């Protein structure tokens, strides 16, 4: 969550450069920030280009995990208006 990220950022700022270099290999194992966003976008693009069910639902802007759409798909429809 954002509060966890803020606490981690504050803790990292307090580290000396030697301590930061010691922990650097652990942070390189994870994707975060712009790299995570681009990886997420690439995964969705791969789903769309493969023609899978989830990819088609992404293209249509509808829920893809089995939720009902007769009612309760208002958020998906609202987001779809802005994506066009």
N, C-alpha and C positions, 0 to 999 in steps of 0.2 A: 504494500500500500504506500501511499505518498508519505505518510508519517514515518514509516520504516526507512524509506529512501532519505528523508530529511535527517533522521538520526544517524544513518550510515554516513551521509555526506559530512555531517558535523564531526563525527568521530574520525573520518579520514583526514579532515583538515587539521586535526590536532596531532597527527602522526609526524614524526620527523622524516626526513628524506630516506634515511637508512631503513626505518621501519616500513615506509611505503614501498621501497624496493623489495623488501622481504615478502610483502603480501601481493606484489604485482602478478606473479604467476597464477595465483588463485583467481584474480579478477579477469585475466585474459581468457579463462575457460568459458566465461559466460558472455552472451550477447546482451547488450543493453544500449539504450539511447537510439541513435540513428541506425545503427547496424541491426538492432532488433526490429525496428519499424520496416526497414527495407527487406529483411528476411521474411517478415509477416506478409508484406505486400507481394513478394515473390511467390510465397506459398499459395496465396489466393489466386495469383495469376496463373500458376501451374494448374490449379484445380479448374479454372475457367477454360484454359486451352485444352485440357485433357477431355473435356466434355462430360465429366462426371456429374452425378446428381447434385452434389454440393456445389460444384462449379456453376451449374446452370442456375441454382437457387441464388448464388452470389450475383450472377449477371442480372437476374430479375429483381434483385433487392428484396427477396423474401426470406423468411426463416428457413434454416436448413437442417434443423435438428428435430424435426417431427412435430413442431408446435402447430396448433390449429391456425388456420388463416381466415376462416369465415368471420370470426371476431378475434380480437386480441392480436392482430398483426398491425396495429396502428403505427407503432414505432417504425417498423420496417417500411411501411408505405410512406411515412413522413420523410424518412431518410432517402427514399427513392426519388422523391420530388426534387431534392437538392442535388442529387448525383447527375441528373440529366444535363 
